[in-house]
């Protein structure tokens, strides 16, 4: 029997929520590998530090997800340009903003219903379906998550702890997933699975 609209929507929202959470955890695994000086390091002219990207994501999340269904996603009090400037920020304060932004996002996603997906929202006055708005932010944060991971990897060099399947370990990764399934373990999220395997490889060293 074909899934009902409500079942399809619930499945989509559950996957979106899981994927947002997976990207948050993936990014935090990268953040854990840099010290405070490295957090603010700017590698080249016109480049952003990890701190700046964290600040931008947090600012974007607060703006996009606060009163998601009833207000434009670009809030009048947001100063996007300031997100790309260091203004005496410290890591602890930026990480508080990071947690606050993610909390707003995840609380909003988890509160949405099937009926909500029949509505539309605006971002900078442009109409979006709810799915368009969610996908827009999901791809946006994935893009910046990758930037943070790359910057952290370049900083750590040979000391980097992989967030994905290490080189020449794909066959072992497939065996890892097969063994997990055989043991009745819950299937890993596509982003989480490689990170879990990478951690297992590190522990075996």
C-alpha positions as CSV (number, residue, x, y, z in Angstrom):
1,X,0.0,0.0,0.0
2,X,1.3,3.4,-0.9
3,X,2.4,5.7,1.9
4,X,0.0,8.4,2.8
5,X,1.0,12.1,2.5
6,X,1.4,12.3,6.3
7,X,3.7,9.3,6.4
8,X,5.9,10.6,3.6
9,X,6.1,14.0,5.4
10,X,6.9,12.4,8.7
11,X,9.7,10.4,7.0
12,X,11.1,13.5,5.3
13,X,11.1,15.5,8.5
14,X,12.7,12.7,10.5
15,X,15.4,12.4,7.9
16,X,16.0,16.1,7.8
17,X,16.3,16.2,11.6
18,X,18.7,13.3,11.6
19,X,20.8,14.9,8.9
20,X,21.0,18.2,10.6
21,X,22.1,16.5,13.8
22,X,24.7,14.4,11.9
23,X,26.3,17.5,10.4
24,X,26.4,19.1,13.8
25,X,28.2,16.2,15.3
26,X,30.5,15.8,12.3
27,X,31.5,19.5,12.6
28,X,32.0,19.3,16.3
29,X,34.4,16.3,15.8
30,X,36.5,18.6,13.6
31,X,36.2,21.5,16.1
32,X,37.5,19.2,18.9
33,X,40.8,18.8,17.0
34,X,41.8,22.5,17.0
35,X,43.0,24.6,19.9
36,X,41.9,28.1,20.6
37,X,44.6,29.8,18.5
38,X,43.9,27.5,15.6
39,X,40.2,28.2,16.0
40,X,40.9,31.8,15.1
41,X,43.6,31.2,12.5
42,X,43.2,32.8,9.1
43,X,45.2,30.9,6.5
44,X,45.2,33.3,3.6
45,X,43.9,36.7,2.6
46,X,40.1,36.7,2.0
47,X,39.8,33.4,3.8
48,X,37.7,32.8,6.9
49,X,38.8,31.3,10.1
50,X,36.9,28.4,11.7
51,X,35.7,30.9,14.3
52,X,34.1,33.1,11.6
53,X,32.3,30.2,9.9
54,X,31.0,29.1,13.3
55,X,29.8,32.6,14.0
56,X,28.1,32.9,10.5
57,X,26.3,29.5,10.9
58,X,25.0,30.6,14.3
59,X,23.8,33.9,13.0
60,X,22.1,32.3,10.0
61,X,20.4,29.8,12.2
62,X,19.0,32.3,14.6
63,X,17.7,34.4,11.7
64,X,16.3,31.6,9.6
65,X,14.7,29.4,12.3
66,X,13.3,31.8,14.9
67,X,9.6,32.0,14.2
68,X,10.2,30.0,11.1
69,X,6.6,29.7,10.0
70,X,5.5,33.3,10.7
71,X,8.4,35.6,10.0
72,X,10.8,36.2,7.1
73,X,13.9,34.2,7.5
74,X,16.1,37.3,7.1
75,X,15.4,39.1,10.4
76,X,15.6,42.9,10.5
77,X,18.0,42.8,13.4
78,X,20.5,40.5,11.6
79,X,23.8,42.0,10.6
80,X,25.2,39.4,8.3
81,X,28.3,41.3,7.4
82,X,29.3,41.4,11.0
83,X,29.3,37.6,11.1
84,X,32.4,37.8,8.9
85,X,34.3,40.1,11.2
86,X,36.2,39.3,14.4
87,X,35.0,41.7,17.1
88,X,36.9,40.6,20.2
89,X,35.1,37.2,20.1
90,X,36.2,34.4,22.3
91,X,35.7,30.7,21.5
92,X,33.5,30.0,24.5
93,X,31.1,32.8,23.5
94,X,31.0,31.7,19.9
95,X,30.3,28.1,20.9
96,X,27.4,29.3,23.1
97,X,25.9,31.0,20.0
98,X,26.6,27.8,18.0
99,X,24.6,25.7,20.5
100,X,21.8,28.3,20.7
101,X,21.5,28.4,16.9
102,X,21.3,24.6,16.6
103,X,18.8,24.4,19.4
104,X,16.5,26.9,17.6
105,X,16.8,24.9,14.4
106,X,16.3,21.4,15.9
107,X,13.4,22.5,18.1
108,X,11.7,24.0,15.0
109,X,12.3,21.0,12.8
110,X,11.0,18.6,15.5
111,X,7.8,20.7,16.0
112,X,6.7,20.7,12.3
113,X,3.7,18.7,11.3
114,X,2.4,17.4,8.0
115,X,0.0,20.3,7.8
116,X,2.8,22.7,8.2
117,X,4.4,21.4,5.0
118,X,1.4,22.7,3.1
119,X,2.4,26.2,4.0
120,X,5.0,28.6,2.6
121,X,7.6,30.9,4.2
122,X,9.7,33.7,2.9
123,X,13.4,34.4,2.9
124,X,14.4,37.9,2.0
125,X,10.8,38.3,0.7
126,X,11.1,35.3,-1.6
127,X,8.5,32.6,-1.2
128,X,9.7,29.1,-0.4
129,X,7.8,25.9,0.3
130,X,8.7,24.4,3.6
131,X,10.7,21.7,1.9
132,X,12.6,24.3,-0.1
133,X,13.4,26.3,3.0
134,X,14.6,23.2,4.9
135,X,16.7,22.0,1.9
136,X,18.2,25.4,1.4
137,X,19.5,25.5,5.0
138,X,20.5,21.8,5.0
139,X,22.8,22.3,2.0
140,X,24.1,25.6,3.4
141,X,25.2,24.1,6.6
142,X,26.7,21.0,4.9
143,X,28.8,23.4,2.7
144,X,30.1,25.2,5.8
145,X,30.6,22.0,7.7
146,X,32.9,20.8,4.9
147,X,34.8,24.0,5.1
148,X,35.4,23.7,8.8
149,X,36.5,20.0,8.4
150,X,38.9,20.9,5.6
151,X,40.4,23.8,7.6
152,X,40.8,21.6,10.7
153,X,42.4,18.9,8.7
154,X,44.9,21.3,7.1
155,X,45.8,22.6,10.6
156,X,46.2,19.2,12.2
157,X,48.2,17.6,9.3
158,X,49.5,14.2,10.1
159,X,47.7,14.3,13.5
160,X,44.3,14.6,11.9
161,X,41.7,12.1,13.1
162,X,39.6,11.2,10.1
163,X,35.9,12.0,10.0
164,X,35.3,9.6,7.1
165,X,36.6,6.3,5.7
166,X,40.4,6.4,5.8
167,X,42.3,5.8,2.6
168,X,42.4,2.2,1.4
169,X,39.9,1.1,4.1
170,X,36.7,1.0,2.0
171,X,36.5,-2.8,2.0
172,X,36.9,-2.9,5.8
173,X,34.2,-0.2,6.0
174,X,31.8,-2.3,4.1
175,X,32.6,-5.2,6.4
176,X,32.0,-3.0,9.4
177,X,28.5,-2.0,8.2
178,X,27.7,-5.7,7.3
179,X,28.8,-6.9,10.8
180,X,26.8,-4.1,12.4
181,X,23.7,-5.2,10.5
182,X,24.3,-8.9,11.3
183,X,24.5,-8.1,15.0
184,X,21.2,-6.3,14.8
185,X,22.6,-2.8,15.3
186,X,20.7,0.2,14.2
187,X,21.6,1.4,10.7
188,X,24.0,4.3,10.9
189,X,23.1,7.6,9.2
190,X,25.1,7.9,6.0
191,X,27.2,10.7,7.5
192,X,27.6,9.1,10.9
193,X,28.6,5.6,9.6
194,X,31.9,6.7,8.1
195,X,32.7,8.7,11.2
196,X,32.0,5.8,13.5
197,X,34.2,3.6,11.4
198,X,37.0,6.1,11.5
199,X,36.8,6.3,15.3
200,X,36.9,2.5,15.5
201,X,40.1,2.5,13.3
202,X,41.7,5.1,15.6
203,X,40.9,3.1,18.7
204,X,42.6,0.0,17.1
205,X,45.8,1.8,16.5
